[in-house]
Amino acid sequence: MRGWGALFAVAVALASLAIGAGRAAASEIPVLAFYYPWYNPNDFSRSAMWDVPVNPYQSDSRDTIQRQLRQARDAGLTGFISSWMGPGNRTDKNFATLMELSRGTGFFSTIYLETGSDGLSTPGQVVDALRYVASRYGSLPSFARIGGKPAIFIWNPGAIGGPDVWTSVRAQVDPGRAWHWNVETDRPEQWLGPFDGVHLFSAASWVADATATYRAMRSRVDAVAARTGQPKLWAAGVAPGWDNSLQGNPARVIVDRQGGSYYAQRWEAAIASSPDLVTITSWNEWGEGTAIEPGSTFGTLYLDITRTYSSRLRMESGTAGAAGYAFRLGFAELAASIPDVVGRPVEDEHHGANGDALQQTTTGLMVWRKADNWTAFTDGSRTWVRGPYGVQVRSNDQRFPWEDRG
């Protein structure tokens, strides 16, 4: 068997090339809340909502938007996914204000395309609308990016047709796939052709414990990525509860908040699924009873819970990198043992011609040797080997007695 040295000699050069190509070394996992910029003060009524905000507000007010983005940022959110109904619509005007007020704050938002609404009910209308979004907002510094790409979120894709229709829409709007397109669906196998990621607006409200559901979604998304050879992202959804019983909606959804326990449980399930991003339903959908914005009944409870779990998410995502890259299996175990040494992945794990598994990180190279079944990491001068005695470190010109130099 050849030694590790020849392979490790190129590690630093390879890692430097990857970092130089501009991938984020420690990109945080986005936490984005669905946001509704369409309220007037007289919309907030106990006769139509189970709870109302502490101070009824006008969504068009700059003071309102500033207050909301400040509260959201302080709770650990990275941005909003703002309901959007087309160019010139009230939602468009208020999104433009959100973009302006977010500049320089570290808060990055995008649109939620309300497919099927007036003006967004045909493929041609959607093409024109998304071209407008790209030209009007895509280059703004406060527009949300995922994996370095401007990101858009799509609701109700079936309102204009199936995946084939959306393949055509994307070819007209984003033929080079320079953007991240994320779709609302629980059928990733069907929709991840034209789209790059999936989210569940419902936060899987149909099950009491979403842990198994979310882990299954993670696996299903990964399976599509493996089959297509393209990164596909999983957005785990969280919600504090539901109550649309006062809205006159025939599809009644009532999920008790359990004093904050339900929301915490959804966060636990989301984190356990190793998400690429987290979506919150919602910042302020008061009519459906999903708001985490401070309310008359629960005050800032849900912002406090959000702050706790968004912080935990980032602490526990030390083995997750940018653009959906992650350590798996043995690489994940080694990275968890020496996280400050390994850094974050900047590519997917892949195999060399000899069958060795390789994965570049922000600080070096992960290697699994097929010949002797040991997992190791090198920064170019030192090597950490996960062998029979746990993780041990040596210089690259040395060998442990138990290493086979054959």
C-alpha positions as CSV (number, residue, x, y, z in Angstrom):
1,M,0.0,0.0,0.0
2,R,1.2,3.5,-0.8
3,G,1.6,6.0,2.1
4,W,-0.7,9.0,2.7
5,G,2.0,11.5,1.8
6,A,1.6,11.7,-2.0
7,L,-2.1,12.3,-1.7
8,F,-1.8,14.8,1.1
9,A,0.9,16.8,-0.6
10,V,-1.7,18.4,-2.8
11,A,-4.3,19.1,-0.1
12,V,-3.5,22.7,0.7
13,A,-3.2,23.6,-2.9
14,L,-6.6,22.1,-3.7
15,A,-8.3,23.7,-0.7
16,S,-6.8,27.1,-1.5
17,L,-8.1,26.8,-5.1
18,A,-11.6,26.1,-3.7
19,I,-11.6,28.9,-1.3
20,G,-10.2,31.3,-3.9
21,A,-13.1,30.4,-6.2
22,G,-15.3,32.3,-3.8
23,R,-17.2,29.7,-1.8
24,A,-18.3,30.9,1.6
25,A,-16.2,29.3,4.3
26,A,-18.7,29.6,7.2
27,S,-22.0,30.5,5.5
28,E,-24.7,30.3,8.2
29,I,-27.8,28.3,7.5
30,P,-30.6,30.7,6.4
31,V,-33.6,31.0,8.7
32,L,-36.4,32.7,6.7
33,A,-39.9,33.5,7.8
34,F,-42.9,33.8,5.5
35,Y,-44.0,37.5,5.6
36,Y,-47.2,39.2,4.6
37,P,-47.0,42.9,3.7
38,W,-50.7,43.6,3.1
39,Y,-52.3,44.7,6.4
40,N,-54.3,47.8,7.4
41,P,-55.0,48.5,11.1
42,N,-58.7,47.7,10.8
43,D,-57.8,44.2,9.4
44,F,-56.8,43.0,12.9
45,S,-60.0,41.8,14.6
46,R,-60.7,39.2,17.2
47,S,-63.8,38.3,15.2
48,A,-61.5,37.1,12.3
49,M,-58.3,36.1,14.1
50,W,-57.6,34.0,17.2
51,D,-55.0,36.6,18.3
52,V,-53.9,40.1,17.0
53,P,-50.6,42.0,17.2
54,V,-49.8,44.1,20.2
55,N,-50.1,47.2,18.1
56,P,-52.3,47.0,14.9
57,Y,-50.3,48.4,12.1
58,Q,-50.1,49.6,8.5
59,S,-47.9,47.3,6.4
60,D,-47.0,50.1,4.1
61,S,-45.5,52.2,6.9
62,R,-41.7,52.4,6.8
63,D,-41.7,52.5,10.6
64,T,-43.6,49.2,10.7
65,I,-41.2,47.5,8.3
66,Q,-38.2,48.8,10.2
67,R,-39.7,47.5,13.5
68,Q,-40.4,44.1,11.9
69,L,-37.0,43.6,10.4
70,R,-35.3,44.7,13.6
71,Q,-37.4,42.3,15.7
72,A,-36.8,39.4,13.2
73,R,-33.1,40.0,13.0
74,D,-32.8,40.1,16.8
75,A,-34.6,36.8,17.0
76,G,-32.1,35.1,14.8
77,L,-33.9,35.3,11.4
78,T,-31.7,36.0,8.4
79,G,-34.6,37.3,6.3
80,F,-38.2,37.2,5.1
81,I,-39.9,35.3,2.3
82,S,-42.3,38.1,1.4
83,S,-45.7,37.2,-0.2
84,W,-45.6,38.7,-3.7
85,M,-48.4,39.1,-6.2
86,G,-46.8,40.8,-9.2
87,P,-45.2,44.0,-10.5
88,G,-46.8,47.2,-9.2
89,N,-49.0,45.3,-6.6
90,R,-49.0,46.5,-3.0
91,T,-46.9,43.5,-2.1
92,D,-44.3,44.6,-4.7
93,K,-44.2,48.2,-3.4
94,N,-43.7,47.1,0.2
95,F,-41.1,44.5,-0.8
96,A,-39.1,47.4,-2.5
97,T,-39.3,49.3,0.8
98,L,-38.1,46.2,2.7
99,M,-35.1,45.9,0.3
100,E,-34.3,49.6,0.9
101,L,-34.6,49.5,4.7
102,S,-32.6,46.2,4.9
103,R,-29.6,47.5,3.2
104,G,-26.5,47.2,5.4
105,T,-28.4,45.4,8.2
106,G,-27.4,41.8,7.5
107,F,-31.0,41.0,6.8
108,F,-31.7,39.4,3.4
109,S,-35.2,38.8,2.0
110,T,-36.8,37.3,-1.1
111,I,-40.3,36.9,-2.7
112,Y,-42.9,34.2,-2.3
113,L,-44.5,34.0,-5.7
114,E,-48.2,33.6,-5.1
115,T,-48.8,31.5,-8.2
116,G,-52.4,31.4,-9.3
117,S,-53.3,34.9,-8.0
118,D,-54.5,37.6,-10.3
119,G,-51.8,38.4,-12.8
120,L,-49.9,35.2,-12.0
121,S,-52.3,32.6,-13.3
122,T,-50.6,31.7,-16.7
123,P,-47.1,30.5,-17.6
124,G,-46.6,33.7,-19.6
125,Q,-47.6,36.0,-16.7
126,V,-45.2,34.1,-14.4
127,V,-42.3,34.4,-16.9
128,D,-42.8,38.1,-17.2
129,A,-43.2,38.5,-13.4
130,L,-40.0,36.6,-12.6
131,R,-38.0,38.5,-15.3
132,Y,-39.1,41.6,-13.5
133,V,-38.0,40.3,-10.2
134,A,-34.6,39.4,-11.6
135,S,-34.0,42.8,-13.2
136,R,-35.6,44.8,-10.4
137,Y,-34.2,43.1,-7.3
138,G,-31.7,40.4,-8.2
139,S,-28.6,42.5,-7.9
140,L,-29.6,44.3,-4.7
141,P,-27.3,43.5,-1.7
142,S,-30.3,42.9,0.6
143,F,-31.9,40.3,-1.7
144,A,-31.6,36.8,-0.2
145,R,-29.0,34.4,-1.6
146,I,-28.7,30.6,-1.0
147,G,-25.5,29.0,-1.9
148,G,-24.3,32.2,-3.4
149,K,-27.3,32.4,-5.7
150,P,-30.2,34.8,-5.7
151,A,-33.2,32.8,-4.3
152,I,-36.9,32.8,-5.1
153,F,-39.6,30.7,-3.4
154,I,-42.7,29.4,-5.3
155,W,-46.1,28.7,-3.8
156,N,-48.7,26.5,-5.5
157,P,-46.8,25.6,-8.6
158,G,-49.6,23.4,-10.0
159,A,-51.7,26.5,-10.5
160,I,-50.1,27.0,-13.9
161,G,-49.1,23.4,-14.7
162,G,-46.8,20.5,-13.9
163,P,-43.0,20.2,-13.9
164,D,-42.8,20.3,-17.7
165,V,-44.5,23.8,-17.7
166,W,-42.0,25.0,-15.0
167,T,-39.1,23.5,-16.9
168,S,-40.2,25.8,-19.8
169,V,-40.7,28.8,-17.5
170,R,-37.2,28.4,-16.0
171,A,-35.6,28.0,-19.5
172,Q,-37.1,31.4,-20.4
173,V,-36.3,33.2,-17.1
174,D,-33.1,31.5,-15.8
175,P,-31.6,29.3,-18.6
176,G,-28.2,29.1,-16.9
177,R,-29.7,28.2,-13.6
178,A,-27.9,31.1,-11.9
179,W,-30.6,31.4,-9.3
180,H,-31.9,29.1,-6.6
181,W,-35.6,28.2,-7.2
182,N,-37.3,26.6,-4.2
183,V,-40.8,25.1,-4.5
184,E,-43.5,24.2,-2.0
185,T,-44.1,20.5,-2.3
186,D,-44.0,17.2,-0.4
187,R,-43.1,15.4,-3.7
188,P,-39.5,16.1,-4.4
189,E,-39.1,13.3,-6.9
190,Q,-41.7,15.0,-9.1
191,W,-40.7,18.6,-8.8
192,L,-37.0,18.8,-8.3
193,G,-36.3,18.7,-12.0
194,P,-37.1,22.3,-12.7
195,F,-36.4,23.4,-9.1
196,D,-33.4,23.3,-6.8
197,G,-35.0,22.8,-3.4
198,V,-38.2,22.1,-1.6
199,H,-40.0,23.5,1.4
200,L,-43.2,22.7,3.3
201,F,-45.3,25.8,4.1
202,S,-47.5,23.6,6.3
203,A,-44.5,22.5,8.4
204,A,-46.0,19.0,8.2
205,S,-49.0,20.0,10.3
206,W,-50.6,16.7,9.4
207,V,-48.4,14.8,11.8
208,A,-48.0,15.3,15.6
209,D,-44.2,14.6,15.5
210,A,-42.4,15.6,12.3
211,T,-39.1,14.0,13.1
212,A,-39.5,10.9,10.9
213,T,-41.3,12.9,8.2
214,Y,-38.4,15.4,8.0
215,R,-35.7,12.8,8.0
216,A,-37.5,11.0,5.2
217,M,-37.7,14.3,3.2
218,R,-34.0,14.9,3.7
219,S,-33.3,11.4,2.3
220,R,-35.6,11.8,-0.6
221,V,-34.1,15.2,-1.6
222,D,-30.6,13.7,-1.3
223,A,-31.7,10.8,-3.5
224,V,-32.8,13.2,-6.2
225,A,-29.5,15.0,-5.9
226,A,-27.6,11.8,-6.3
227,R,-29.6,10.7,-9.3
228,T,-29.4,14.0,-11.1
229,G,-25.8,14.9,-10.1
230,Q,-27.1,18.4,-9.1
231,P,-27.3,19.9,-5.6
232,K,-30.8,19.8,-4.2
233,L,-31.7,21.5,-0.9
234,W,-34.1,20.7,1.9
235,A,-35.8,23.5,3.7
236,A,-37.3,22.2,7.0
237,G,-40.4,24.1,8.1
238,V,-41.4,25.2,11.6
239,A,-44.7,26.7,12.8
240,P,-46.0,27.7,16.2
241,G,-49.5,26.2,15.5
242,W,-52.5,26.8,13.3
243,D,-56.0,28.2,13.7
244,N,-57.9,29.4,10.6
245,S,-61.3,28.6,12.1
246,L,-62.5,32.2,12.0
247,Q,-61.6,32.7,8.3
248,G,-64.5,30.9,6.8
249,N,-62.1,28.5,5.1
250,P,-63.8,25.1,4.4
251,A,-60.4,23.5,4.9
252,R,-60.1,24.1,8.7
253,V,-56.7,23.6,10.3
254,I,-56.4,23.8,14.0
255,V,-53.2,22.8,15.7
256,D,-52.9,23.8,19.4
257,R,-49.8,25.9,20.2
258,Q,-49.4,24.1,23.6
259,G,-47.9,27.1,25.2
260,G,-44.9,27.1,22.8
261,S,-44.2,23.4,23.1
262,Y,-45.5,22.6,19.6
263,Y,-43.2,25.2,18.1
264,A,-40.2,23.9,20.1
265,Q,-41.0,20.3,18.9
266,R,-41.1,21.4,15.3
267,W,-37.7,23.1,15.7
268,E,-36.3,19.9,17.2
269,A,-37.5,17.9,14.2
270,A,-36.2,20.5,11.8
271,I,-32.7,20.5,13.3
272,A,-32.6,16.7,13.5
273,S,-33.1,16.5,9.7
274,S,-29.9,18.3,8.9
275,P,-31.6,21.0,6.9
276,D,-29.9,23.3,4.3
277,L,-32.2,26.1,5.5
278,V,-35.2,26.6,7.8
279,T,-38.5,28.3,6.9
280,I,-40.9,29.7,9.6
281,T,-44.6,29.7,9.0
282,S,-45.0,32.5,9.6
283,W,-43.9,36.0,10.7
284,N,-47.4,37.5,10.5
285,E,-50.1,35.3,8.9
286,W,-52.5,36.3,11.6
287,G,-55.6,35.0,9.8
288,E,-54.3,31.4,9.8
289,G,-53.0,31.7,13.3
290,T,-49.4,31.0,12.5
291,A,-47.8,34.3,13.5
292,I,-44.7,34.5,15.7
293,E,-44.7,38.3,15.6
294,P,-45.4,39.6,19.1
295,G,-49.1,39.2,19.9
296,S,-51.6,40.3,22.5
297,T,-51.9,36.8,24.0
298,F,-48.3,35.5,23.9
299,G,-46.2,38.6,23.8
300,T,-42.6,37.9,22.6
301,L,-42.7,34.2,23.6
302,Y,-42.3,32.9,20.0
303,L,-39.4,35.3,19.2
304,D,-37.7,34.1,22.3
305,I,-38.1,30.4,21.2
306,T,-36.9,31.4,17.7
307,R,-33.8,33.0,19.1
308,T,-32.9,30.0,21.2
309,Y,-33.4,27.5,18.4
310,S,-31.8,29.5,15.6
311,S,-28.7,29.9,17.8
312,R,-28.7,26.2,18.5
313,L,-29.1,25.4,14.8
314,R,-26.0,27.3,13.9
315,M,-24.0,25.8,16.8
316,E,-25.0,22.3,15.7
317,S,-24.4,22.8,12.0
318,G,-20.6,22.8,12.4
319,T,-20.4,19.9,9.9
320,A,-22.5,21.7,7.3
321,G,-21.1,23.9,4.7
322,A,-22.3,26.3,2.0
323,A,-24.5,25.5,-0.9
324,G,-25.9,22.4,0.6
325,Y,-22.5,20.6,1.0
326,A,-22.2,18.4,4.1
327,F,-20.1,15.8,5.7
328,R,-21.6,12.3,5.8
329,L,-20.9,9.1,7.7
330,G,-17.2,8.7,8.6
331,F,-16.3,12.2,7.5
332,A,-19.1,13.6,9.7
333,E,-17.8,11.6,12.7
334,L,-14.3,12.9,12.2
335,A,-15.5,16.5,11.7
336,A,-17.5,16.3,14.9
337,S,-14.3,15.2,16.8
338,I,-12.2,18.1,15.5
339,P,-14.6,20.8,14.2
340,D,-12.2,23.7,14.7
341,V,-9.5,21.9,12.7
342,V,-11.6,20.5,9.8
343,G,-13.6,23.6,9.0
344,R,-16.6,23.3,6.6
345,P,-17.1,21.3,3.3
346,V,-16.7,23.2,0.1
347,E,-17.7,20.3,-2.2
348,D,-19.6,17.0,-2.2
349,E,-17.7,13.8,-1.3
350,H,-16.4,12.1,-4.4
351,H,-14.2,9.1,-5.3
352,G,-10.8,9.0,-7.0
353,A,-9.9,6.5,-9.7
354,N,-8.5,4.2,-7.0
355,G,-11.7,4.2,-5.0
356,D,-10.5,6.6,-2.2
357,A,-13.2,9.0,-1.0
358,L,-12.2,12.7,-1.0
359,Q,-13.8,15.9,0.1
360,Q,-12.2,19.4,0.2
361,T,-12.9,21.6,3.2
362,T,-12.2,25.2,4.0
363,T,-8.9,24.2,5.7
364,G,-7.7,21.0,4.0
365,L,-8.8,17.6,2.7
366,M,-10.8,14.7,4.1
367,V,-9.8,11.3,2.9
368,W,-11.1,7.8,3.3
369,R,-8.6,5.2,2.2
370,K,-10.2,2.2,0.6
371,A,-7.0,0.2,1.0
372,D,-7.0,0.3,4.8
373,N,-10.4,1.7,5.8
374,W,-9.1,4.6,7.9
375,T,-10.6,8.1,7.7
376,A,-8.3,11.1,8.0
377,F,-8.0,14.8,7.5
378,T,-4.9,16.8,6.5
379,D,-4.1,20.5,6.5
380,G,-1.1,19.9,4.3
381,S,1.5,19.5,7.1
382,R,-0.3,17.5,9.8
383,T,-2.7,14.5,9.6
384,W,-5.5,13.6,12.0
385,V,-6.3,9.9,11.6
386,R,-9.4,8.2,13.1
387,G,-7.9,4.8,13.8
388,P,-8.1,2.0,16.3
389,Y,-7.1,4.4,19.2
390,G,-9.5,7.2,18.3
391,V,-8.4,10.4,16.6
392,Q,-4.6,10.9,16.7
393,V,-2.5,13.6,15.0
394,R,1.0,13.4,13.5
395,S,3.0,15.2,10.9
396,N,2.7,14.1,7.4
397,D,6.2,12.7,7.3
398,Q,5.5,10.3,10.2
399,R,3.5,7.1,10.6
400,F,1.8,5.5,13.6
401,P,3.0,2.0,14.4
402,W,-0.4,0.5,13.5
403,E,-0.5,2.1,10.0
404,D,0.1,-0.3,7.2
405,R,2.9,1.1,5.0
406,G,3.0,-1.9,2.7
